[in-house]
Amino acid sequence: MMKLYALSCVFLVCCLYANPARSEPDAPPLFEQHSLLELGMKIDFDSLCRPRDTPDCDYSASEISYMDGDEERIIPVEVRIRGGWRALKSNCDIPLLFIRFPDQDTEGTPFAGQSMLPLTTHCGRAKLTDGGMTSAKYASYEQYLLKEYLAYRLYEELTDTSLRVRLAKMSYKIPGKGGRARVNYAFFTEHFKSLAERQHAELLPRESFDHKALDTQAADRVALFEFMIGNSDWSLVRQRNAILLLTENGKQIPVPFDLDMSGLVNAPYAGPPPSLPIDEVTERYYLGYCHPDIDWDNLFSDFLSRQNSLVSQVDEIDGLYKRERRSAKRYLESFFDILQNPELRNAKIIEGCQAWPPQAVDHMAPEVLGR
């Protein structure tokens, strides 16, 4: 009996060492799910350096807070304004940001492993008064933001070689303004370098485009996606609103970003480049190339096979108004109407593709834009 008891004790000790008491599990990685984040941020936007007004803007101290059960957790961060048009005070009260995270303070949080992230805000123009914010313009700008977030989700549905996004409800707490806060949607975008690492690829610098190395199948997918969402504010040659990843086999894969100028979003500040023969941002214009290896049937079939999953993404977006959902679905369905009609897809896509090889000057070149 004593021998059996001793053996039992040994077995128990071994089990304890083999299965030590586990702490609470860490939060899932930021981009591994699409549930809404609810965050607070202490920030005074009026005090931030605007890069379009002042060169060499530096980061400013801030903090992000969130509730972890009943406990509020605070992460010290640094922020800097980013973006072009949306960096101007005259255009955006709440501009786009870069957020830098210190490694030692993110362990066990949704931001674990992140060093710097772009945050896309709703922008907006309205006044904060003692009686509260005038909400009409902010509400409409939030809808534009949510539709841009939708556009990223659509490209995620098409390929894993895409920038991941995570939606958040941000409560912007202004220091020295009492308890008042602006609460608006925003979304985080995966860092370019994180995407490159995930794809076992190298992030190429600007002016690296080489049509001989271009993965033409990936480029065709980007071009048809941009056509689907009605975006003409991009260029592979100029790497405008598109990055290039260099794969291990020497191929350049393009990845789109900054999708707010698309017809799907239909923001009031958006418009097509003046060099294109379209008048409205909601008009589609195909900017893909007529390279010799293009397989139109497979390209169209791939998108058509995903029609239901792509259109259903609209209903997955928190905060979209019913009328905006209906509008987004109609816009996407009109794209699939083109693909299903041989005459339309021939006229709008196949006959409209751009000359190959690509020219150094395209529709987004400064000399064409008159800049």
C-alpha positions as a printed NumPy array, in Angstrom:
array([[  0.   ,   0.   ,   0.   ],
       [  2.781,   2.424,   0.896],
       [  4.53 ,   1.581,  -2.368],
       [  1.348,   2.301,  -4.321],
       [  0.915,   5.625,  -2.482],
       [  4.509,   6.625,  -3.274],
       [  4.023,   5.77 ,  -6.912],
       [  0.842,   7.854,  -6.966],
       [  2.705,  10.826,  -5.519],
       [  5.445,  10.488,  -8.109],
       [  2.802,  10.329, -10.867],
       [  1.064,  13.446,  -9.501],
       [  4.324,  15.407,  -9.327],
       [  5.186,  14.396, -12.903],
       [  1.774,  15.531, -14.102],
       [  2.174,  18.881, -12.382],
       [  5.538,  19.468, -14.021],
       [  4.31 ,  18.221, -17.384],
       [  1.194,  20.44 , -17.215],
       [  2.083,  23.534, -15.201],
       [ -0.692,  25.902, -14.186],
       [ -1.469,  28.06 , -17.222],
       [ -2.009,  31.784, -17.052],
       [ -4.901,  33.478, -18.818],
       [ -4.5  ,  33.11 , -22.595],
       [ -3.114,  36.082, -24.496],
       [ -5.353,  38.086, -26.78 ],
       [ -5.532,  36.673, -30.335],
       [ -3.222,  38.379, -32.829],
       [ -4.642,  41.665, -34.077],
       [ -5.413,  40.625, -37.64 ],
       [ -6.499,  37.048, -36.961],
       [-10.111,  38.086, -36.427],
       [-12.583,  40.747, -37.523],
       [-14.426,  41.469, -34.278],
       [-14.776,  45.148, -33.424],
       [-12.123,  46.606, -31.113],
       [-13.264,  49.238, -28.612],
       [-10.389,  51.551, -27.756],
       [ -9.672,  54.875, -26.115],
       [ -6.941,  57.279, -27.133],
       [ -5.699,  60.41 , -25.4  ],
       [ -4.801,  62.847, -28.157],
       [ -5.059,  66.503, -29.079],
       [ -5.199,  66.578, -32.869],
       [ -4.817,  70.359, -32.993],
       [ -1.386,  70.108, -31.371],
       [ -0.005,  67.518, -33.792],
       [  2.498,  68.499, -36.452],
       [  0.954,  68.419, -39.938],
       [  3.455,  67.015, -42.483],
       [  1.927,  68.98 , -45.35 ],
       [  2.564,  72.197, -43.435],
       [  5.82 ,  71.375, -41.611],
       [  8.561,  69.065, -42.918],
       [ 10.171,  66.417, -40.717],
       [  7.301,  66.003, -38.27 ],
       [  8.24 ,  63.825, -35.3  ],
       [  6.137,  61.421, -33.224],
       [  4.128,  62.695, -30.232],
       [  3.381,  60.809, -27.012],
       [ -0.115,  59.383, -26.539],
       [ -1.766,  56.27 , -25.14 ],
       [ -4.309,  53.647, -26.14 ],
       [ -6.624,  52.097, -23.581],
       [ -9.044,  49.17 , -23.677],
       [-11.012,  47.057, -21.224],
       [ -9.571,  43.639, -20.442],
       [-12.495,  42.141, -18.567],
       [-13.104,  44.526, -15.667],
       [ -9.623,  46.005, -15.868],
       [ -8.599,  48.969, -18.003],
       [ -5.294,  48.404, -19.734],
       [ -3.225,  51.317, -20.986],
       [ -0.565,  51.093, -23.689],
       [  1.767,  54.086, -24.116],
       [  2.185,  54.855, -27.823],
       [  3.594,  57.512, -30.126],
       [  1.59 ,  59.017, -32.988],
       [  2.341,  60.945, -36.152],
       [  0.014,  62.271, -38.844],
       [  0.244,  60.515, -42.205],
       [ -1.385,  60.86 , -45.589],
       [ -1.533,  63.483, -48.31 ],
       [ -4.882,  65.187, -48.87 ],
       [ -6.206,  63.895, -45.549],
       [ -3.222,  65.313, -43.643],
       [ -4.411,  68.882, -44.192],
       [ -6.265,  70.58 , -41.336],
       [ -8.59 ,  72.193, -43.87 ],
       [ -9.68 ,  68.721, -44.995],
       [ -9.63 ,  66.578, -41.861],
       [-10.25 ,  67.332, -38.198],
       [ -9.095,  63.821, -37.315],
       [ -6.323,  62.89 , -39.755],
       [ -4.814,  59.535, -40.582],
       [ -2.11 ,  58.407, -38.162],
       [  0.936,  56.243, -37.787],
       [  0.955,  54.624, -34.332],
       [  4.221,  53.33 , -32.881],
       [  4.117,  50.691, -30.138],
       [  6.889,  49.948, -27.595],
       [  7.592,  46.202, -27.532],
       [  7.644,  45.831, -23.766],
       [  4.133,  47.234, -23.303],
       [  2.184,  45.194, -25.868],
       [  2.749,  41.656, -24.566],
       [ -0.578,  39.995, -23.817],
       [ -2.542,  42.723, -25.63 ],
       [ -4.204,  42.671, -29.08 ],
       [ -1.167,  44.63 , -30.33 ],
       [  1.435,  42.043, -29.329],
       [  4.146,  41.797, -31.964],
       [  3.207,  45.095, -33.608],
       [  5.789,  47.867, -33.777],
       [  4.058,  50.43 , -35.997],
       [  0.602,  50.491, -37.571],
       [ -1.28 ,  52.851, -39.871],
       [ -4.631,  53.964, -38.439],
       [ -7.205,  55.16 , -40.954],
       [ -9.615,  57.604, -39.331],
       [-12.926,  58.976, -40.521],
       [-11.358,  62.392, -41.27 ],
       [-14.471,  64.58 , -41.005],
       [-15.057,  68.279, -40.659],
       [-17.237,  69.539, -37.797],
       [-17.009,  71.607, -34.637],
       [-16.935,  70.306, -31.086],
       [-19.081,  72.628, -28.974],
       [-20.227,  72.659, -25.356],
       [-23.519,  71.239, -26.535],
       [-21.792,  68.362, -28.297],
       [-20.517,  67.641, -31.762],
       [-22.436,  68.525, -34.882],
       [-22.869,  64.97 , -36.082],
       [-24.171,  65.117, -39.64 ],
       [-20.827,  65.487, -41.393],
       [-19.079,  63.12 , -39.012],
       [-21.737,  60.462, -39.594],
       [-21.365,  60.668, -43.37 ],
       [-17.551,  60.59 , -43.18 ],
       [-17.772,  57.497, -40.994],
       [-19.756,  55.799, -43.751],
       [-16.986,  56.581, -46.245],
       [-14.447,  55.077, -43.849],
       [-16.515,  51.911, -43.387],
       [-16.812,  51.482, -47.16 ],
       [-13.049,  51.867, -47.539],
       [-12.653,  49.21 , -44.854],
       [-15.086,  47.066, -46.87 ],
       [-12.872,  47.475, -49.947],
       [ -9.887,  46.058, -48.051],
       [-12.034,  43.152, -46.86 ],
       [-13.049,  42.469, -50.459],
       [ -9.432,  42.168, -51.561],
       [ -8.712,  39.901, -48.576],
       [-11.478,  37.673, -49.91 ],
       [ -9.667,  37.412, -53.25 ],
       [ -6.144,  36.639, -52.057],
       [ -3.992,  36.154, -48.994],
       [ -1.433,  38.496, -50.587],
       [ -3.42 ,  41.426, -49.247],
       [ -3.151,  43.912, -46.432],
       [ -5.17 ,  42.779, -43.44 ],
       [ -7.378,  45.234, -41.572],
       [ -9.103,  45.452, -38.171],
       [-12.027,  47.742, -37.399],
       [-12.102,  49.74 , -34.153],
       [-14.445,  52.102, -32.349],
       [-12.138,  54.858, -31.128],
       [-12.957,  57.152, -28.238],
       [-10.658,  60.147, -28.714],
       [-10.151,  61.81 , -25.338],
       [ -8.791,  65.329, -25.632],
       [ -6.423,  66.24 , -22.747],
       [ -7.632,  69.224, -20.748],
       [-11.172,  69.013, -22.146],
       [-12.818,  67.279, -19.206],
       [-14.771,  64.132, -19.954],
       [-15.66 ,  64.986, -23.518],
       [-14.603,  62.56 , -26.207],
       [-15.182,  61.955, -29.889],
       [-16.258,  58.39 , -30.616],
       [-15.801,  57.28 , -34.203],
       [-14.902,  54.273, -36.307],
       [-11.349,  53.762, -37.524],
       [ -9.349,  50.805, -38.773],
       [ -5.82 ,  49.497, -38.443],
       [ -3.975,  48.229, -41.515],
       [ -1.233,  45.651, -41.494],
       [  2.229,  47.162, -41.919],
       [  3.752,  46.668, -45.37 ],
       [  6.776,  44.921, -43.87 ],
       [  4.557,  42.546, -41.888],
       [  2.782,  41.536, -45.093],
       [  6.134,  40.979, -46.813],
       [  7.343,  38.822, -43.923],
       [  4.1  ,  36.837, -43.928],
       [  4.535,  36.191, -47.642],
       [  8.255,  35.354, -47.32 ],
       [  8.935,  38.236, -49.678],
       [ 10.871,  41.498, -49.797],
       [  9.172,  44.892, -49.732],
       [ 10.529,  46.828, -52.7  ],
       [ 11.269,  50.566, -52.518],
       [  9.657,  53.072, -54.859],
       [ 10.83 ,  53.186, -58.485],
       [ 11.397,  49.413, -58.475],
       [  8.754,  48.468, -61.033],
       [ 10.055,  46.089, -63.701],
       [  7.459,  44.774, -66.149],
       [  9.748,  41.853, -67.027],
       [  9.598,  40.649, -63.412],
       [  5.921,  41.449, -62.855],
       [  3.679,  38.585, -61.765],
       [  1.116,  39.293, -64.467],
       [ -1.556,  37.054, -62.936],
       [ -1.365,  39.004, -59.666],
       [ -1.354,  42.282, -61.616],
       [ -4.477,  41.212, -63.531],
       [ -6.208,  40.44 , -60.231],
       [ -5.324,  43.871, -58.842],
       [ -6.528,  45.595, -62.017],
       [ -9.882,  43.795, -62.064],
       [-10.335,  44.388, -58.328],
       [ -9.692,  48.118, -58.806],
       [-12.178,  48.072, -61.682],
       [-14.695,  46.299, -59.453],
       [-14.509,  48.994, -56.758],
       [-14.258,  51.775, -59.348],
       [-10.803,  53.002, -58.368],
       [ -8.549,  54.802, -60.849],
       [ -6.284,  56.457, -58.258],
       [ -3.475,  53.91 , -58.589],
       [ -0.517,  53.02 , -60.768],
       [  1.855,  50.054, -60.785],
       [  4.482,  51.884, -62.841],
       [  4.595,  54.743, -60.344],
       [  3.788,  52.497, -57.359],
       [  1.014,  54.889, -56.454],
       [ -1.315,  53.372, -53.872],
       [  0.272,  50.007, -54.613],
       [  3.286,  48.326, -53.108],
       [  5.46 ,  45.714, -54.778],
       [  6.628,  42.519, -53.089],
       [  9.577,  40.582, -54.488],
       [  9.01 ,  36.846, -54.073],
       [ 11.67 ,  34.193, -53.6  ],
       [ 11.35 ,  33.249, -57.291],
       [ 12.059,  36.828, -58.397],
       [  8.499,  37.883, -59.234],
       [  7.041,  41.286, -58.361],
       [  3.573,  41.032, -56.804],
       [  1.512,  44.244, -56.499],
       [ -0.723,  44.889, -53.479],
       [ -3.239,  47.775, -53.441],
       [ -3.858,  50.225, -50.586],
       [ -5.496,  53.639, -49.962],
       [ -8.881,  52.859, -51.504],
       [-10.853,  55.934, -50.438],
       [-10.914,  57.477, -53.93 ],
       [-12.936,  54.561, -55.307],
       [-16.474,  54.661, -56.629],
       [-17.49 ,  52.102, -54.016],
       [-16.631,  54.619, -51.281],
       [-17.895,  57.582, -53.353],
       [-16.449,  60.217, -51.015],
       [-17.33 ,  63.854, -51.839],
       [-13.656,  64.773, -52.253],
       [-12.966,  61.975, -54.765],
       [-12.816,  62.333, -58.514],
       [-11.202,  60.518, -61.44 ],
       [ -7.821,  61.652, -62.806],
       [ -8.418,  64.388, -65.397],
       [ -6.575,  62.442, -68.098],
       [ -9.158,  59.627, -68.1  ],
       [-12.316,  59.822, -70.24 ],
       [-14.701,  59.521, -67.285],
       [-16.5  ,  62.273, -65.405],
       [-17.555,  60.645, -62.138],
       [-15.623,  58.607, -59.603],
       [-18.363,  55.954, -59.765],
       [-17.609,  55.322, -63.457],
       [-15.369,  52.336, -63.982],
       [-12.258,  52.439, -66.167],
       [-10.021,  49.399, -66.647],
       [ -6.312,  50.08 , -66.088],
       [ -4.909,  46.57 , -66.481],
       [ -2.402,  45.676, -69.188],
       [ -2.803,  43.811, -72.494],
       [  0.179,  41.55 , -71.817],
       [  0.517,  38.483, -74.075],
       [ -0.118,  35.91 , -71.318],
       [ -3.468,  37.233, -70.14 ],
       [ -6.167,  34.59 , -69.629],
       [ -9.408,  36.552, -69.592],
       [-11.649,  33.506, -69.092],
       [ -9.833,  32.356, -65.944],
       [ -9.636,  35.906, -64.594],
       [-13.359,  36.507, -65.032],
       [-14.268,  33.025, -63.783],
       [-12.265,  33.519, -60.589],
       [-14.197,  36.673, -59.723],
       [-17.565,  35.249, -60.776],
       [-17.013,  32.166, -58.6  ],
       [-16.599,  34.478, -55.611],
       [-19.592,  36.715, -56.345],
       [-21.702,  35.59 , -53.393],
       [-18.84 ,  35.707, -50.896],
       [-17.771,  39.161, -52.097],
       [-21.228,  40.726, -52.049],
       [-22.003,  39.134, -48.672],
       [-19.017,  40.989, -47.168],
       [-21.179,  44.124, -47.194],
       [-23.362,  42.68 , -44.428],
       [-20.305,  41.919, -42.3  ],
       [-19.374,  45.575, -41.811],
       [-20.383,  47.035, -38.436],
       [-21.955,  50.46 , -38.571],
       [-22.936,  50.694, -42.25 ],
       [-26.348,  52.3  , -42.695],
       [-28.991,  50.287, -44.556],
       [-28.964,  52.687, -47.49 ],
       [-25.173,  52.402, -47.715],
       [-25.4  ,  48.605, -47.651],
       [-27.939,  48.683, -50.477],
       [-25.81 ,  51.134, -52.456],
       [-22.618,  49.071, -51.99 ],
       [-24.368,  45.868, -53.025],
       [-25.84 ,  47.522, -56.131],
       [-22.414,  48.846, -57.078],
       [-20.791,  45.414, -56.726],
       [-23.647,  43.679, -58.533],
       [-23.253,  46.102, -61.457],
       [-19.663,  44.876, -61.78 ],
       [-20.788,  41.252, -61.967],
       [-23.424,  42.238, -64.518],
       [-20.537,  43.403, -66.722],
       [-18.61 ,  40.143, -66.242],
       [-21.673,  38.068, -67.1  ],
       [-22.322,  39.992, -70.304],
       [-19.8  ,  39.121, -73.085],
       [-20.453,  42.35 , -74.972],
       [-20.055,  44.576, -71.913],
       [-16.908,  42.907, -70.596],
       [-15.374,  43.021, -74.057],
       [-16.137,  46.731, -74.462],
       [-15.306,  47.895, -70.924],
       [-12.414,  45.603, -70.037],
       [-10.829,  43.588, -72.845],
       [-10.811,  46.345, -75.452],
       [ -9.924,  48.926, -72.808],
       [ -6.761,  47.335, -71.432],
       [ -3.575,  49.399, -71.439],
       [ -0.681,  48.984, -73.874],
       [  2.094,  46.499, -73.11 ],
       [  4.858,  46.988, -72.148],
       [  3.813,  49.757, -69.74 ],
       [  4.945,  53.268, -70.566],
       [  7.016,  55.319, -68.106],
       [  4.373,  58.05 , -68.208],
       [  0.867,  56.96 , -67.265],
       [ -2.409,  58.581, -66.173],
       [ -1.008,  59.376, -62.701],
       [  2.272,  60.97 , -63.835],
       [  2.737,  64.532, -62.544],
       [  3.079,  65.926, -66.066],
       [ -0.238,  64.313, -67.016],
       [ -1.959,  65.541, -63.86 ],
       [ -0.545,  69.027, -64.401],
       [  1.349,  69.074, -61.101]])
